[in-house]
Amino acid sequence: MISKLNNAHSLLVSVARLGLGLTVTEYCRENPPRPEMPLELYQYEGCPFCRKVREAMSRLDLAYISRSSAKGAGANRYFVSARAGKTQFPFLVDPNTGAELYESEAIIDYLAETYGGGRSALAKAVAPLSTLNSALAGGLRPRGLSSRLKKPRDAQPEQLLELYNFEASPFCRKVREVLDELELDALIQNVAKGSKRRPELVKRGGQMMVPFLVDPNTGRQLYESDDIVAYLRATYKGG
Ligand SMILES: N[C@@H](CCC(=O)N[C@@H](CS)C(=O)NCC(=O)O)C(=O)O
């Protein structure tokens, strides 16, 4: 019962965002971008500006490393402030081009220009409305805002966790929130509708269903958001 309520609550955010991040753009269905090295996004789930960038990643069928940076988190926040001069999120690092950017709109423009065949004038025109809507949607479910660890995580697990995901999934949101509350980085393998990465997920896990977590540190592979959340909390709550 509690789980169903939690799912419905998480779904509210997807509905408020009109399902953005559910499907891959026409351009990226035809031309799936596969940068040699994964992009790195310093971000956290509860940040409305970060949400817009994550939606763009999903729509453009880009995988990225989420560098978990919720309030109270340690190393990733220090990195951004030392590297670029202010503690502001989202912050994108693209090792393929050397680009390093703050500002959600600048990041979305960059991603669309570099990997998505450009951004429409309409999308640019409605950007301020989208930002306002993202803040309101976040207000419906203020989670993934702060670390829940007693002290900042001093080291990430030896190998990067992998999460098959798409931004608009209410079930994936539950997992992303907990990743940020535990300050865990993860390779986010986006598999929105139309993604050419979907067969890879079926090959690895056996089903086309998200979320799907792969933890190379323990060899565990899990479907089911509640099971993944319980696994992450049990395995990594100690920081
Ligand atoms: N105009 C910026 C605003 C970014 C912003 O204000 N981000 C907030 C988080 S939602 C932030 O970095 N706050 C400082 C913090 O989290 O410590 C953008 O669009 O990226």
Ligand as a Chemical Component Dictionary entry (heavy atoms), coordinates in Angstrom:
data_LIG
# 
_chem_comp.id                   LIG 
_chem_comp.type                 NON-POLYMER 
_chem_comp.pdbx_formal_charge   0 
_chem_comp.three_letter_code    LIG 
# 
loop_
_chem_comp_atom.comp_id 
_chem_comp_atom.atom_id 
_chem_comp_atom.alt_atom_id 
_chem_comp_atom.type_symbol 
_chem_comp_atom.charge 
_chem_comp_atom.model_Cartn_x 
_chem_comp_atom.model_Cartn_y 
_chem_comp_atom.model_Cartn_z 
_chem_comp_atom.pdbx_ordinal 
LIG N1  N1  N 0 20.455 29.520 -13.683 1  
LIG C1  C1  C 0 21.025 28.310 -13.144 2  
LIG C2  C2  C 0 20.448 28.112 -11.787 3  
LIG C3  C3  C 0 21.072 26.922 -11.100 4  
LIG C4  C4  C 0 20.755 26.867 -9.607  5  
LIG O1  O1  O 0 20.309 27.855 -8.995  6  
LIG N2  N2  N 0 20.993 25.695 -9.011  7  
LIG C5  C5  C 0 20.821 25.499 -7.584  8  
LIG C6  C6  C 0 20.232 24.125 -7.325  9  
LIG S1  S1  S 0 18.590 23.943 -7.930  10 
LIG C7  C7  C 0 22.162 25.469 -6.903  11 
LIG O2  O2  O 0 23.177 25.204 -7.530  12 
LIG N3  N3  N 0 22.173 25.729 -5.597  13 
LIG C8  C8  C 0 23.355 25.634 -4.829  14 
LIG C9  C9  C 0 23.451 24.314 -4.152  15 
LIG O3  O3  O 0 22.758 23.348 -4.504  16 
LIG O4  O4  O 0 24.284 24.260 -3.256  17 
LIG C10 C10 C 0 20.710 27.162 -14.101 18 
LIG O5  O5  O 0 19.736 27.211 -14.879 19 
LIG O6  O6  O 0 21.480 26.178 -14.124 20 
# 
loop_
_chem_comp_bond.comp_id 
_chem_comp_bond.atom_id_1 
_chem_comp_bond.atom_id_2 
_chem_comp_bond.value_order 
_chem_comp_bond.pdbx_ordinal 
LIG N1  C1  SING 1  
LIG C1  C2  SING 2  
LIG C1  C10 SING 3  
LIG C2  C3  SING 4  
LIG C3  C4  SING 5  
LIG C4  O1  DOUB 6  
LIG C4  N2  SING 7  
LIG N2  C5  SING 8  
LIG C5  C6  SING 9  
LIG C5  C7  SING 10 
LIG C6  S1  SING 11 
LIG C7  O2  DOUB 12 
LIG C7  N3  SING 13 
LIG N3  C8  SING 14 
LIG C8  C9  SING 15 
LIG C9  O3  DOUB 16 
LIG C9  O4  SING 17 
LIG C10 O5  DOUB 18 
LIG C10 O6  SING 19 
# 
